[in-house]
Amino acid sequence: MEEAIELSCRYLLEEITVFSALSDQGWKVELYPGPELRVLVDIAKGEYSRIPQGLKERVNVELRIAGGRTD
């Protein structure tokens, strides 16, 4: 369990770092196939201080497939 938590934390940090770096390089809008990471939603709401500017400026568009096949 401890290793799973450690790996999850590393994954989250890596994801946040990539999103911040992309925004810093001018890629401000992202299309993401699924829901945004909750921590990134909280950052966008301004719930944390001392956040890199890139994370404050990014825009995420969640992609969802509505409906489905009926046959």
Secondary structure, DSSP 8 states (H G I E B T S, - for coil): -HHHHHHHHHHHHHHHHHHHHHHHTT--EEEESS---HHHHHHHTT-SSS--HHHHH-EEEE----S----
